[in-house]
């Protein structure tokens, strides 16, 4: 008998912990996205931790700015940023207020609302690719900067919520370097994923961008 995912919303205390505790504990949880077209449910299969002022890979490493302000706020809120002039990425803020840290949601399995996601992710070759990577995840779930600062612990009709779901056994959780992170933050093994899950994105090392001549 297959165990049904627990639909209890995660409390704020879940997010009010060190980022390296929260990140692997998000695997298997259910991300709920409510849109005008209906509800989408995604099972998280891959995440990355970013640890603020002690982490050169973090947007908050050099301090508070208008862009990263949400990361310094209360835990349990969404931090959405725009990157490369093309894509949005969705993070969940964690740790105590005033200490910026967050978890990038890298990949997941769409469990409800596939038709809605397919319309946005029409280039996906199959359903495993619908949310396979952070930009694909955000695109499929219609996530943009309008959701920045959303309280994911509010419940009710909130546009984003996180439910208990079904976490994997600890022996199925793997970790390694974060994708595309260079410099002093490159060695940190702060990417976490469910071993063998087909929705996990492939690892890519950082490639320095060349300036146009």
VOPAGU-2260 file (C-alpha; in pm, 1 decimal, decimal comma):
REM VOPAGU-2260
SITE   aa  ch    i         X         Y         Z
SITE  UNK   A    0       0,0       0,0       0,0
SITE  UNK   A    1     141,2     337,7    -106,2
SITE  UNK   A    2     146,1     595,1     173,0
SITE  UNK   A    3     -46,3     910,9      86,4
SITE  UNK   A    4     155,9    1233,4     127,2
SITE  UNK   A    5      84,7    1419,7     451,0
SITE  UNK   A    6    -104,6    1740,3     366,4
SITE  UNK   A    7     -28,8    1919,4     693,9
SITE  UNK   A    8     128,1    2262,5     620,6
SITE  UNK   A    9     485,7    2304,4     741,7
SITE  UNK   A   10     496,1    2544,8    1039,3
SITE  UNK   A   11     724,9    2847,5    1058,5
SITE  UNK   A   12     942,3    2667,0    1313,6
SITE  UNK   A   13    1038,4    2423,4    1038,0
SITE  UNK   A   14    1208,5    2708,0     850,2
SITE  UNK   A   15    1347,6    2878,0    1161,7
SITE  UNK   A   16    1651,1    2648,4    1170,1
SITE  UNK   A   17    2000,8    2650,5    1018,2
SITE  UNK   A   18    1988,3    2630,5     640,0
SITE  UNK   A   19    2190,1    2307,5     630,6
SITE  UNK   A   20    1919,6    2141,1     839,8
SITE  UNK   A   21    1627,7    2282,1     643,8
SITE  UNK   A   22    1760,3    2209,7     292,7
SITE  UNK   A   23    1778,7    1826,9     303,6
SITE  UNK   A   24    1460,5    1819,1     512,8
SITE  UNK   A   25    1269,7    1985,3     226,5
SITE  UNK   A   26    1320,0    1682,7       2,3
SITE  UNK   A   27     995,2    1495,0     -47,5
SITE  UNK   A   28     784,6    1786,9      74,3
SITE  UNK   A   29     491,9    1910,2    -134,5
SITE  UNK   A   30     508,2    2258,6    -284,1
SITE  UNK   A   31     157,1    2387,1    -349,3
SITE  UNK   A   32     107,2    2661,0    -610,3
SITE  UNK   A   33    -236,7    2818,2    -654,2
SITE  UNK   A   34    -296,9    3007,3    -979,0
SITE  UNK   A   35    -600,8    3148,5   -1156,0
SITE  UNK   A   36    -600,2    2830,5   -1367,6
SITE  UNK   A   37    -599,7    2589,6   -1073,6
SITE  UNK   A   38    -367,2    2415,8    -829,7
SITE  UNK   A   39     -25,2    2267,7    -900,0
SITE  UNK   A   40     144,7    2025,8    -662,1
SITE  UNK   A   41     514,4    1944,4    -685,0
SITE  UNK   A   42     720,3    1696,1    -483,8
SITE  UNK   A   43    1063,1    1846,5    -416,4
SITE  UNK   A   44    1349,6    1624,6    -529,5
SITE  UNK   A   45    1649,4    1862,1    -543,2
SITE  UNK   A   46    1751,0    2174,7    -349,7
SITE  UNK   A   47    2056,6    2387,9    -270,1
SITE  UNK   A   48    2146,5    2570,9      52,0
SITE  UNK   A   49    2284,4    2926,6      59,9
SITE  UNK   A   50    2418,6    3053,9     391,0
SITE  UNK   A   51    2425,3    3433,7     371,3
SITE  UNK   A   52    2728,2    3622,4     499,1
SITE  UNK   A   53    2941,9    3309,5     545,6
SITE  UNK   A   54    2876,2    3184,2     192,0
SITE  UNK   A   55    3045,4    3348,6    -109,4
SITE  UNK   A   56    2785,3    3181,7    -332,8
SITE  UNK   A   57    2494,1    3358,6    -164,0
SITE  UNK   A   58    2323,1    3674,4    -288,1
SITE  UNK   A   59    2345,0    3802,8      70,6
SITE  UNK   A   60    2719,3    3750,0     111,3
SITE  UNK   A   61    2800,3    4120,5      72,5
SITE  UNK   A   62    2508,3    4246,7     278,9
SITE  UNK   A   63    2153,2    4366,8     244,5
SITE  UNK   A   64    2027,4    4518,2     -81,3
SITE  UNK   A   65    1691,3    4596,3    -237,1
SITE  UNK   A   66    1718,5    4273,0    -435,7
SITE  UNK   A   67    1789,2    4036,8    -143,6
SITE  UNK   A   68    1595,0    4217,6     130,5
SITE  UNK   A   69    1346,2    3930,3     174,0
SITE  UNK   A   70    1630,8    3696,2     272,0
SITE  UNK   A   71    1684,0    3901,3     590,6
SITE  UNK   A   72    1317,8    3887,8     688,1
SITE  UNK   A   73    1120,4    3624,8     879,7
SITE  UNK   A   74    1171,5    3259,5     782,3
SITE  UNK   A   75     909,1    3080,5     578,8
SITE  UNK   A   76     884,9    3337,9     298,9
SITE  UNK   A   77     960,1    3310,6     -72,3
SITE  UNK   A   78    1263,9    3483,6    -221,1
SITE  UNK   A   79    1226,6    3513,3    -598,4
SITE  UNK   A   80    1502,4    3655,9    -815,2
SITE  UNK   A   81    1547,3    3719,3   -1187,8
SITE  UNK   A   82    1866,2    3592,4   -1348,9
SITE  UNK   A   83    2044,6    3624,2   -1683,8
SITE  UNK   A   84    1768,8    3860,5   -1797,5
SITE  UNK   A   85    1548,9    3559,5   -1873,9
SITE  UNK   A   86    1460,6    3334,1   -1580,3
SITE  UNK   A   87    1311,3    3346,7   -1232,9
SITE  UNK   A   88    1424,3    3118,9    -949,3
SITE  UNK   A   89    1234,0    3033,0    -630,7
SITE  UNK   A   90    1394,6    3010,5    -286,3
SITE  UNK   A   91    1258,0    2960,1      64,6
SITE  UNK   A   92    1399,8    3181,5     340,5
SITE  UNK   A   93    1510,8    3006,9     657,4
SITE  UNK   A   94    1704,5    3068,7     977,2
SITE  UNK   A   95    1646,2    3347,5    1231,5
SITE  UNK   A   96    1526,9    3687,1    1115,3
SITE  UNK   A   97    1817,0    3918,3    1033,6
SITE  UNK   A   98    2050,1    3633,8     927,3
SITE  UNK   A   99    2001,9    3587,3     554,8
SITE  UNK   A  100    1990,4    3228,1     432,7
SITE  UNK   A  101    1772,0    3039,8     192,1
SITE  UNK   A  102    1712,1    2721,0      -2,4
SITE  UNK   A  103    1695,9    2725,2    -381,6
SITE  UNK   A  104    1429,3    2487,7    -513,4
SITE  UNK   A  105    1609,7    2316,4    -799,1
SITE  UNK   A  106    1379,1    2038,7    -917,4
SITE  UNK   A  107    1068,7    1836,5    -848,2
SITE  UNK   A  108     801,1    1599,0    -972,8
SITE  UNK   A  109     469,1    1752,2   -1079,7
SITE  UNK   A  110     198,9    1547,0    -908,3
SITE  UNK   A  111    -104,5    1761,1    -983,1
SITE  UNK   A  112    -174,5    2025,0   -1245,6
SITE  UNK   A  113      39,5    1865,6   -1517,9
SITE  UNK   A  114    -172,5    2010,3   -1799,8
SITE  UNK   A  115    -122,4    2362,4   -1668,6
SITE  UNK   A  116     253,3    2311,7   -1635,3
SITE  UNK   A  117     282,5    2153,4   -1981,4
SITE  UNK   A  118     132,9    2466,3   -2140,3
SITE  UNK   A  119     413,0    2675,3   -1986,7
SITE  UNK   A  120     684,1    2416,1   -2038,0
SITE  UNK   A  121     590,4    2317,2   -2394,7
SITE  UNK   A  122     955,6    2243,6   -2479,6
SITE  UNK   A  123     975,4    1963,3   -2219,9
SITE  UNK   A  124    1021,3    1628,3   -2391,3
SITE  UNK   A  125     836,4    1440,9   -2115,4
SITE  UNK   A  126     682,6    1500,6   -1772,9
SITE  UNK   A  127    1012,5    1427,0   -1595,8
SITE  UNK   A  128    1152,0    1746,9   -1748,6
SITE  UNK   A  129     865,4    1977,1   -1648,5
SITE  UNK   A  130    1045,7    2104,5   -1336,9
SITE  UNK   A  131    1395,6    1963,3   -1387,8
SITE  UNK   A  132    1606,9    2266,7   -1295,2
SITE  UNK   A  133    1529,4    2587,4   -1103,4
SITE  UNK   A  134    1429,3    2801,4   -1402,4
SITE  UNK   A  135    1207,5    2525,8   -1540,0
SITE  UNK   A  136    1046,9    2480,4   -1199,4
SITE  UNK   A  137     968,3    2851,5   -1168,6
SITE  UNK   A  138     841,4    2875,4   -1527,0
SITE  UNK   A  139     616,3    2572,6   -1492,0
SITE  UNK   A  140     468,4    2702,4   -1166,7
SITE  UNK   A  141     422,3    3057,6   -1303,9
SITE  UNK   A  142     657,9    3206,0   -1045,3
SITE  UNK   A  143     786,6    3560,6   -1093,6
SITE  UNK   A  144     886,5    3859,4    -880,8
SITE  UNK   A  145     523,4    3926,5    -789,1
SITE  UNK   A  146     557,2    3630,5    -547,9
SITE  UNK   A  147     870,7    3767,1    -381,3
SITE  UNK   A  148     804,9    3788,2      -7,2
SITE  UNK   A  149     505,8    3551,1     -10,4
SITE  UNK   A  150     445,5    3384,8     326,8
SITE  UNK   A  151     447,6    3010,0     252,6
SITE  UNK   A  152     331,0    2929,9     607,2
SITE  UNK   A  153      11,4    3135,6     583,7
SITE  UNK   A  154    -203,8    2853,5     451,0
SITE  UNK   A  155    -558,1    2912,8     332,6
SITE  UNK   A  156    -563,9    3050,1     -20,0
SITE  UNK   A  157    -199,6    3164,0     -25,4
SITE  UNK   A  158     -41,4    3138,7    -372,7
SITE  UNK   A  159     245,1    2929,7    -232,5
SITE  UNK   A  160     243,3    2676,1      51,5
SITE  UNK   A  161     463,3    2386,9     160,5
SITE  UNK   A  162     304,4    2068,3     296,7
SITE  UNK   A  163     461,4    1784,4     494,5
SITE  UNK   A  164     454,2    1547,0     197,3
SITE  UNK   A  165     655,0    1224,0     218,5
SITE  UNK   A  166    1025,7    1271,4     297,4
SITE  UNK   A  167    1254,6     998,5     159,5
SITE  UNK   A  168    1453,1     764,5     386,6
SITE  UNK   A  169    1780,3     925,7     494,7
SITE  UNK   A  170    1985,1     668,1     301,2
SITE  UNK   A  171    1830,6     796,7     -23,7
SITE  UNK   A  172    1948,7    1156,0      29,9
SITE  UNK   A  173    2270,7    1253,5    -147,0
SITE  UNK   A  174    2473,0    1576,3    -140,2
SITE  UNK   A  175    2749,6    1735,9    -342,8
SITE  UNK   A  176    2873,8    2068,4    -484,5
SITE  UNK   A  177    2618,2    2323,8    -594,3
SITE  UNK   A  178    2549,2    2363,5    -964,2
SITE  UNK   A  179    2716,9    2656,8   -1138,8
SITE  UNK   A  180    2870,9    2807,1    -825,3
SITE  UNK   A  181    3227,6    2930,2    -867,1
SITE  UNK   A  182    3493,2    3096,5    -653,2
SITE  UNK   A  183    3531,0    3023,1    -283,8
SITE  UNK   A  184    3175,6    2888,5    -262,9
SITE  UNK   A  185    3231,5    2618,5    -524,8
SITE  UNK   A  186    3351,4    2337,3    -292,6
SITE  UNK   A  187    3059,6    2354,6     -49,2
SITE  UNK   A  188    2863,8    2025,0     -77,4
SITE  UNK   A  189    2532,1    2200,9     -21,7
SITE  UNK   A  190    2327,0    2057,7    -305,1
SITE  UNK   A  191    2089,2    1785,0    -185,6
SITE  UNK   A  192    1883,1    1545,1    -394,9
SITE  UNK   A  193    1690,4    1218,8    -383,1
SITE  UNK   A  194    1912,2     944,6    -521,1
SITE  UNK   A  195    1792,6     793,2    -846,2
SITE  UNK   A  196    1497,1    1025,1    -894,0
SITE  UNK   A  197    1452,0    1098,5   -1266,9
SITE  UNK   A  198    1345,6    1460,2   -1210,6
SITE  UNK   A  199    1679,8    1562,5   -1052,9
SITE  UNK   A  200    1876,8    1797,5   -1276,5
SITE  UNK   A  201    2227,2    1709,6   -1401,9
SITE  UNK   A  202    2520,9    1863,5   -1216,6
SITE  UNK   A  203    2714,3    2131,4   -1402,6
SITE  UNK   A  204    3029,5    2294,2   -1272,2
SITE  UNK   A  205    3071,5    2670,0   -1288,3
SITE  UNK   A  206    3181,7    2806,2   -1625,6
SITE  UNK   A  207    3314,2    3164,1   -1618,2
SITE  UNK   A  208    3131,9    3392,0   -1859,5
SITE  UNK   A  209    3351,0    3556,5   -2117,2
SITE  UNK   A  210    3318,2    3926,1   -2172,7
SITE  UNK   A  211    3234,8    4041,0   -2521,5
SITE  UNK   A  212    3527,9    4192,8   -2705,0
